[in-house]
Every structure is written in C-alpha cells, then in structure tokens.
Amino acid sequence: MPQSFYGLATSEAQKRLVKYGPNKINDASHSTALKILLRQIKGNFIVYLLAFSAAISFAIGKVETTYTLFAVVFVVIFFGFIQEYKAERAVSALKNMLTAVTLVVRDGKE
C-alpha cells in the first residue's frame, strides 16, 4: 500500500503531537470592543488627516472649524467602529455554524 493511503503510524502521530502540538484551528480573530476602537483610530488615515487639519485650524484661530473637524473625526471613528463590530459578530456567527471534520488514517485504518 502506498504511503499516502497508509497514513501515519500511530507512533509517528504521537511524535508529531508532542513536537507540534494538537492539530486544531485557533480562534485568534476575536477582538474586544476596545481593540476594534483602537484599530479605528490607529489604522484610519482619514482620522489622522482630519485631526491634523483640526490642529492647523486651531493654530490659526479657526475655532469653529476645529470643532467641526473634530466632530467629523468622531463620526468617522463611530461609524467605522459600528461597521467593524457588526462584521466581526457576523463572522463569529458563521464560524460557530461551521464544523471542522477530517478523515484520519492511522496505520492504514480510517
């Protein structure tokens, strides 16, 4: 019987389990609301651009423009947060619906 149909020997599977750990899918995608919020602030170029514009407006004495720009920054962050939070919940719900099933062959037996 060719090796690909024979599968791993039980002893080899035990060695690999010790060396590499269990063969499971990690759920590393779960983020807290705070992490999502920080991602919206740190990873959004438009937030930096608007905040910089607000700082310049403040420096030249345009206080109304400064308030308006900061309001726009908060709106951008808020809607980005809501969208990403809902998307993360949807992905999590889809992951919960899926079941990972695989066929294992050890010593030529399923």
Buried (B, 14 or more C-beta within 10 A) or exposed (E): EEEEEEBBEEEEBEEEEEEEEEEEEEEEEEBEEEEBBEBBBEEBEEBEEBBEBBEEBBEEEBEEBBEBBBEBBEEBBEEBBEEBBEEBEEEEEEEEEEEEEEEEEEEEEE
